[in-house]
Amino acid sequence: MYKCEVCGYACNDKGRLKRHARTHTGERVHVYKCEVCGYACSQSESLKKP
């Protein structure tokens, strides 16, 4: 179990905790980018095909 030191949020996945930690820092990581409009997001599921 991984636990957030800031708010106590707990989860079973280290990557999920790392992603959660960004909610406290305001850090935004844009990994996926739409080649048509330039929209960027951190999760591939957020990109929608035209």
PDB file of N, CA, C and O in Angstrom:
ATOM      1  N   MET A   1       0.851  -1.178   0.000  1.00  0.00           N
ATOM      2  CA  MET A   1       0.000   0.000   0.000  1.00  0.00           C
ATOM      3  C   MET A   1       0.895   1.240   0.000  1.00  0.00           C
ATOM      4  O   MET A   1       1.849   1.332   0.773  1.00  0.00           O
ATOM      5  N   TYR A   2       0.575   2.179  -0.871  1.00  0.00           N
ATOM      6  CA  TYR A   2       1.304   3.445  -0.970  1.00  0.00           C
ATOM      7  C   TYR A   2       0.412   4.563  -0.449  1.00  0.00           C
ATOM      8  O   TYR A   2      -0.782   4.605  -0.745  1.00  0.00           O
ATOM      9  N   LYS A   3       1.002   5.471   0.330  1.00  0.00           N
ATOM     10  CA  LYS A   3       0.211   6.520   0.968  1.00  0.00           C
ATOM     11  C   LYS A   3       0.819   7.895   0.699  1.00  0.00           C
ATOM     12  O   LYS A   3       2.032   8.082   0.797  1.00  0.00           O
ATOM     13  N   CYS A   4      -0.039   8.846   0.360  1.00  0.00           N
ATOM     14  CA  CYS A   4       0.372  10.225   0.115  1.00  0.00           C
ATOM     15  C   CYS A   4       0.714  10.880   1.452  1.00  0.00           C
ATOM     16  O   CYS A   4      -0.083  10.847   2.390  1.00  0.00           O
ATOM     17  N   GLU A   5       1.900  11.471   1.530  1.00  0.00           N
ATOM     18  CA  GLU A   5       2.328  12.120   2.770  1.00  0.00           C
ATOM     19  C   GLU A   5       1.617  13.451   3.003  1.00  0.00           C
ATOM     20  O   GLU A   5       1.615  13.966   4.121  1.00  0.00           O
ATOM     21  N   VAL A   6       1.019  14.007   1.959  1.00  0.00           N
ATOM     22  CA  VAL A   6       0.358  15.306   2.078  1.00  0.00           C
ATOM     23  C   VAL A   6      -1.071  15.169   2.593  1.00  0.00           C
ATOM     24  O   VAL A   6      -1.465  15.863   3.531  1.00  0.00           O
ATOM     25  N   CYS A   7      -1.851  14.269   1.976  1.00  0.00           N
ATOM     26  CA  CYS A   7      -3.281  14.206   2.313  1.00  0.00           C
ATOM     27  C   CYS A   7      -3.756  12.853   2.836  1.00  0.00           C
ATOM     28  O   CYS A   7      -4.898  12.730   3.278  1.00  0.00           O
ATOM     29  N   GLY A   8      -2.897  11.842   2.791  1.00  0.00           N
ATOM     30  CA  GLY A   8      -3.300  10.539   3.295  1.00  0.00           C
ATOM     31  C   GLY A   8      -3.932   9.619   2.266  1.00  0.00           C
ATOM     32  O   GLY A   8      -4.280   8.485   2.593  1.00  0.00           O
ATOM     33  N   TYR A   9      -4.093  10.085   1.012  1.00  0.00           N
ATOM     34  CA  TYR A   9      -4.628   9.235  -0.061  1.00  0.00           C
ATOM     35  C   TYR A   9      -3.799   7.954  -0.127  1.00  0.00           C
ATOM     36  O   TYR A   9      -2.571   8.012  -0.064  1.00  0.00           O
ATOM     37  N   ALA A  10      -4.447   6.808  -0.250  1.00  0.00           N
ATOM     38  CA  ALA A  10      -3.743   5.534  -0.301  1.00  0.00           C
ATOM     39  C   ALA A  10      -4.182   4.728  -1.517  1.00  0.00           C
ATOM     40  O   ALA A  10      -5.345   4.769  -1.918  1.00  0.00           O
ATOM     41  N   CYS A  11      -3.230   3.991  -2.101  1.00  0.00           N
ATOM     42  CA  CYS A  11      -3.529   3.133  -3.253  1.00  0.00           C
ATOM     43  C   CYS A  11      -2.522   1.988  -3.296  1.00  0.00           C
ATOM     44  O   CYS A  11      -1.543   1.975  -2.550  1.00  0.00           O
ATOM     45  N   ASN A  12      -2.779   1.033  -4.179  1.00  0.00           N
ATOM     46  CA  ASN A  12      -1.914  -0.137  -4.301  1.00  0.00           C
ATOM     47  C   ASN A  12      -0.880  -0.013  -5.410  1.00  0.00           C
ATOM     48  O   ASN A  12      -0.063  -0.915  -5.593  1.00  0.00           O
ATOM     49  N   ASP A  13      -0.902   1.076  -6.144  1.00  0.00           N
ATOM     50  CA  ASP A  13      -0.027   1.227  -7.302  1.00  0.00           C
ATOM     51  C   ASP A  13       0.872   2.453  -7.141  1.00  0.00           C
ATOM     52  O   ASP A  13       0.380   3.565  -6.955  1.00  0.00           O
ATOM     53  N   LYS A  14       2.184   2.251  -7.212  1.00  0.00           N
ATOM     54  CA  LYS A  14       3.142   3.345  -7.027  1.00  0.00           C
ATOM     55  C   LYS A  14       2.978   4.423  -8.096  1.00  0.00           C
ATOM     56  O   LYS A  14       3.094   5.612  -7.802  1.00  0.00           O
ATOM     57  N   GLY A  15       2.711   4.015  -9.323  1.00  0.00           N
ATOM     58  CA  GLY A  15       2.510   4.969 -10.417  1.00  0.00           C
ATOM     59  C   GLY A  15       1.282   5.838 -10.194  1.00  0.00           C
ATOM     60  O   GLY A  15       1.295   7.030 -10.499  1.00  0.00           O
ATOM     61  N   ARG A  16       0.240   5.251  -9.671  1.00  0.00           N
ATOM     62  CA  ARG A  16      -0.993   5.995  -9.385  1.00  0.00           C
ATOM     63  C   ARG A  16      -0.734   7.037  -8.291  1.00  0.00           C
ATOM     64  O   ARG A  16      -1.243   8.155  -8.358  1.00  0.00           O
ATOM     65  N   LEU A  17       0.058   6.661  -7.287  1.00  0.00           N
ATOM     66  CA  LEU A  17       0.386   7.613  -6.221  1.00  0.00           C
ATOM     67  C   LEU A  17       1.220   8.763  -6.780  1.00  0.00           C
ATOM     68  O   LEU A  17       1.025   9.918  -6.401  1.00  0.00           O
ATOM     69  N   LYS A  18       2.142   8.449  -7.675  1.00  0.00           N
ATOM     70  CA  LYS A  18       2.969   9.489  -8.293  1.00  0.00           C
ATOM     71  C   LYS A  18       2.091  10.451  -9.094  1.00  0.00           C
ATOM     72  O   LYS A  18       2.285  11.665  -9.040  1.00  0.00           O
ATOM     73  N   ARG A  19       1.131   9.907  -9.832  1.00  0.00           N
ATOM     74  CA  ARG A  19       0.197  10.728 -10.611  1.00  0.00           C
ATOM     75  C   ARG A  19      -0.656  11.580  -9.666  1.00  0.00           C
ATOM     76  O   ARG A  19      -0.904  12.755  -9.939  1.00  0.00           O
ATOM     77  N   HIS A  20      -1.102  10.988  -8.559  1.00  0.00           N
ATOM     78  CA  HIS A  20      -1.892  11.713  -7.566  1.00  0.00           C
ATOM     79  C   HIS A  20      -1.090  12.867  -6.967  1.00  0.00           C
ATOM     80  O   HIS A  20      -1.635  13.948  -6.743  1.00  0.00           O
ATOM     81  N   ALA A  21       0.185  12.649  -6.710  1.00  0.00           N
ATOM     82  CA  ALA A  21       1.027  13.666  -6.071  1.00  0.00           C
ATOM     83  C   ALA A  21       1.050  14.959  -6.880  1.00  0.00           C
ATOM     84  O   ALA A  21       1.220  16.039  -6.314  1.00  0.00           O
ATOM     85  N   ARG A  22       0.883  14.861  -8.183  1.00  0.00           N
ATOM     86  CA  ARG A  22       0.867  16.062  -9.033  1.00  0.00           C
ATOM     87  C   ARG A  22      -0.306  16.976  -8.706  1.00  0.00           C
ATOM     88  O   ARG A  22      -0.257  18.166  -9.018  1.00  0.00           O
ATOM     89  N   THR A  23      -1.354  16.451  -8.088  1.00  0.00           N
ATOM     90  CA  THR A  23      -2.486  17.304  -7.722  1.00  0.00           C
ATOM     91  C   THR A  23      -2.083  18.304  -6.645  1.00  0.00           C
ATOM     92  O   THR A  23      -2.718  19.348  -6.496  1.00  0.00           O
ATOM     93  N   HIS A  24      -1.045  17.992  -5.905  1.00  0.00           N
ATOM     94  CA  HIS A  24      -0.568  18.886  -4.851  1.00  0.00           C
ATOM     95  C   HIS A  24       0.479  19.871  -5.366  1.00  0.00           C
ATOM     96  O   HIS A  24       0.608  20.970  -4.826  1.00  0.00           O
ATOM     97  N   THR A  25       1.220  19.496  -6.394  1.00  0.00           N
ATOM     98  CA  THR A  25       2.305  20.347  -6.894  1.00  0.00           C
ATOM     99  C   THR A  25       1.869  21.233  -8.048  1.00  0.00           C
ATOM    100  O   THR A  25       2.510  22.244  -8.338  1.00  0.00           O
ATOM    101  N   GLY A  26       0.779  20.855  -8.708  1.00  0.00           N
ATOM    102  CA  GLY A  26       0.340  21.608  -9.878  1.00  0.00           C
ATOM    103  C   GLY A  26       1.100  21.220 -11.134  1.00  0.00           C
ATOM    104  O   GLY A  26       0.846  21.763 -12.209  1.00  0.00           O
ATOM    105  N   GLU A  27       2.036  20.280 -11.003  1.00  0.00           N
ATOM    106  CA  GLU A  27       2.820  19.823 -12.152  1.00  0.00           C
ATOM    107  C   GLU A  27       1.904  19.146 -13.162  1.00  0.00           C
ATOM    108  O   GLU A  27       1.050  18.337 -12.800  1.00  0.00           O
ATOM    109  N   ARG A  28       2.092  19.484 -14.423  1.00  0.00           N
ATOM    110  CA  ARG A  28       1.299  18.849 -15.476  1.00  0.00           C
ATOM    111  C   ARG A  28       2.254  18.249 -16.491  1.00  0.00           C
ATOM    112  O   ARG A  28       3.117  18.941 -17.032  1.00  0.00           O
ATOM    113  N   VAL A  29       2.098  16.991 -16.738  1.00  0.00           N
ATOM    114  CA  VAL A  29       2.956  16.296 -17.684  1.00  0.00           C
ATOM    115  C   VAL A  29       2.129  15.952 -18.912  1.00  0.00           C
ATOM    116  O   VAL A  29       1.195  15.154 -18.833  1.00  0.00           O
ATOM    117  N   HIS A  30       2.464  16.542 -20.026  1.00  0.00           N
ATOM    118  CA  HIS A  30       1.749  16.273 -21.272  1.00  0.00           C
ATOM    119  C   HIS A  30       2.574  15.298 -22.104  1.00  0.00           C
ATOM    120  O   HIS A  30       3.605  15.661 -22.669  1.00  0.00           O
ATOM    121  N   VAL A  31       2.112  14.083 -22.166  1.00  0.00           N
ATOM    122  CA  VAL A  31       2.821  13.041 -22.881  1.00  0.00           C
ATOM    123  C   VAL A  31       2.200  12.789 -24.249  1.00  0.00           C
ATOM    124  O   VAL A  31       2.919  12.566 -25.222  1.00  0.00           O
ATOM    125  N   TYR A  32       0.900  12.821 -24.331  1.00  0.00           N
ATOM    126  CA  TYR A  32       0.181  12.520 -25.561  1.00  0.00           C
ATOM    127  C   TYR A  32      -0.311  13.811 -26.199  1.00  0.00           C
ATOM    128  O   TYR A  32      -0.886  14.665 -25.525  1.00  0.00           O
ATOM    129  N   LYS A  33      -0.083  13.948 -27.501  1.00  0.00           N
ATOM    130  CA  LYS A  33      -0.471  15.177 -28.189  1.00  0.00           C
ATOM    131  C   LYS A  33      -1.183  14.848 -29.496  1.00  0.00           C
ATOM    132  O   LYS A  33      -0.741  13.987 -30.257  1.00  0.00           O
ATOM    133  N   CYS A  34      -2.284  15.538 -29.746  1.00  0.00           N
ATOM    134  CA  CYS A  34      -3.042  15.371 -30.976  1.00  0.00           C
ATOM    135  C   CYS A  34      -2.286  16.044 -32.121  1.00  0.00           C
ATOM    136  O   CYS A  34      -1.917  17.214 -32.024  1.00  0.00           O
ATOM    137  N   GLU A  35      -2.059  15.305 -33.197  1.00  0.00           N
ATOM    138  CA  GLU A  35      -1.338  15.848 -34.349  1.00  0.00           C
ATOM    139  C   GLU A  35      -2.198  16.806 -35.159  1.00  0.00           C
ATOM    140  O   GLU A  35      -1.670  17.590 -35.948  1.00  0.00           O
ATOM    141  N   VAL A  36      -3.511  16.757 -34.980  1.00  0.00           N
ATOM    142  CA  VAL A  36      -4.424  17.608 -35.743  1.00  0.00           C
ATOM    143  C   VAL A  36      -4.594  18.974 -35.080  1.00  0.00           C
ATOM    144  O   VAL A  36      -4.413  20.005 -35.728  1.00  0.00           O
ATOM    145  N   CYS A  37      -4.940  18.985 -33.793  1.00  0.00           N
ATOM    146  CA  CYS A  37      -5.268  20.260 -33.134  1.00  0.00           C
ATOM    147  C   CYS A  37      -4.242  20.720 -32.101  1.00  0.00           C
ATOM    148  O   CYS A  37      -4.291  21.867 -31.656  1.00  0.00           O
ATOM    149  N   GLY A  38      -3.310  19.839 -31.711  1.00  0.00           N
ATOM    150  CA  GLY A  38      -2.296  20.220 -30.740  1.00  0.00           C
ATOM    151  C   GLY A  38      -2.683  19.996 -29.288  1.00  0.00           C
ATOM    152  O   GLY A  38      -1.887  20.267 -28.389  1.00  0.00           O
ATOM    153  N   TYR A  39      -3.905  19.501 -29.043  1.00  0.00           N
ATOM    154  CA  TYR A  39      -4.345  19.219 -27.670  1.00  0.00           C
ATOM    155  C   TYR A  39      -3.369  18.238 -27.030  1.00  0.00           C
ATOM    156  O   TYR A  39      -2.980  17.257 -27.663  1.00  0.00           O
ATOM    157  N   ALA A  40      -2.969  18.487 -25.785  1.00  0.00           N
ATOM    158  CA  ALA A  40      -2.036  17.612 -25.084  1.00  0.00           C
ATOM    159  C   ALA A  40      -2.648  17.151 -23.769  1.00  0.00           C
ATOM    160  O   ALA A  40      -3.372  17.902 -23.116  1.00  0.00           O
ATOM    161  N   CYS A  41      -2.354  15.906 -23.383  1.00  0.00           N
ATOM    162  CA  CYS A  41      -2.870  15.358 -22.135  1.00  0.00           C
ATOM    163  C   CYS A  41      -1.893  14.321 -21.596  1.00  0.00           C
ATOM    164  O   CYS A  41      -0.960  13.918 -22.291  1.00  0.00           O
ATOM    165  N   SER A  42      -2.106  13.898 -20.376  1.00  0.00           N
ATOM    166  CA  SER A  42      -1.191  12.956 -19.744  1.00  0.00           C
ATOM    167  C   SER A  42      -1.656  11.507 -19.841  1.00  0.00           C
ATOM    168  O   SER A  42      -0.901  10.596 -19.500  1.00  0.00           O
ATOM    169  N   GLN A  43      -2.886  11.277 -20.298  1.00  0.00           N
ATOM    170  CA  GLN A  43      -3.394   9.917 -20.424  1.00  0.00           C
ATOM    171  C   GLN A  43      -3.918   9.697 -21.838  1.00  0.00           C
ATOM    172  O   GLN A  43      -4.699  10.500 -22.348  1.00  0.00           O
ATOM    173  N   SER A  44      -3.491   8.618 -22.462  1.00  0.00           N
ATOM    174  CA  SER A  44      -3.875   8.351 -23.848  1.00  0.00           C
ATOM    175  C   SER A  44      -5.385   8.222 -24.012  1.00  0.00           C
ATOM    176  O   SER A  44      -5.920   8.532 -25.076  1.00  0.00           O
ATOM    177  N   GLU A  45      -6.075   7.769 -22.969  1.00  0.00           N
ATOM    178  CA  GLU A  45      -7.526   7.601 -23.045  1.00  0.00           C
ATOM    179  C   GLU A  45      -8.243   8.938 -23.246  1.00  0.00           C
ATOM    180  O   GLU A  45      -9.383   8.973 -23.709  1.00  0.00           O
ATOM    181  N   SER A  46      -7.570  10.033 -22.895  1.00  0.00           N
ATOM    182  CA  SER A  46      -8.182  11.357 -23.024  1.00  0.00           C
ATOM    183  C   SER A  46      -8.199  11.855 -24.467  1.00  0.00           C
ATOM    184  O   SER A  46      -8.954  12.766 -24.805  1.00  0.00           O
ATOM    185  N   LEU A  47      -7.365  11.254 -25.314  1.00  0.00           N
ATOM    186  CA  LEU A  47      -7.378  11.634 -26.729  1.00  0.00           C
ATOM    187  C   LEU A  47      -8.523  10.909 -27.419  1.00  0.00           C
ATOM    188  O   LEU A  47      -8.717   9.711 -27.216  1.00  0.00           O
ATOM    189  N   LYS A  48      -9.258  11.616 -28.210  1.00  0.00           N
ATOM    190  CA  LYS A  48     -10.376  11.014 -28.933  1.00  0.00           C
ATOM    191  C   LYS A  48     -10.115  11.131 -30.426  1.00  0.00           C
ATOM    192  O   LYS A  48      -9.648  12.162 -30.909  1.00  0.00           O
ATOM    193  N   LYS A  49     -10.418  10.077 -31.140  1.00  0.00           N
ATOM    194  CA  LYS A  49     -10.240  10.102 -32.591  1.00  0.00           C
ATOM    195  C   LYS A  49     -11.369  10.887 -33.232  1.00  0.00           C
ATOM    196  O   LYS A  49     -12.509  10.832 -32.771  1.00  0.00           O
ATOM    197  N   PRO A  50     -11.053  11.625 -34.302  1.00  0.00           N
ATOM    198  CA  PRO A  50     -12.094  12.422 -34.988  1.00  0.00           C
ATOM    199  C   PRO A  50     -13.148  11.555 -35.634  1.00  0.00           C
ATOM    200  O   PRO A  50     -14.084  12.071 -36.244  1.00  0.00           O
TER     201      PRO A  50
END
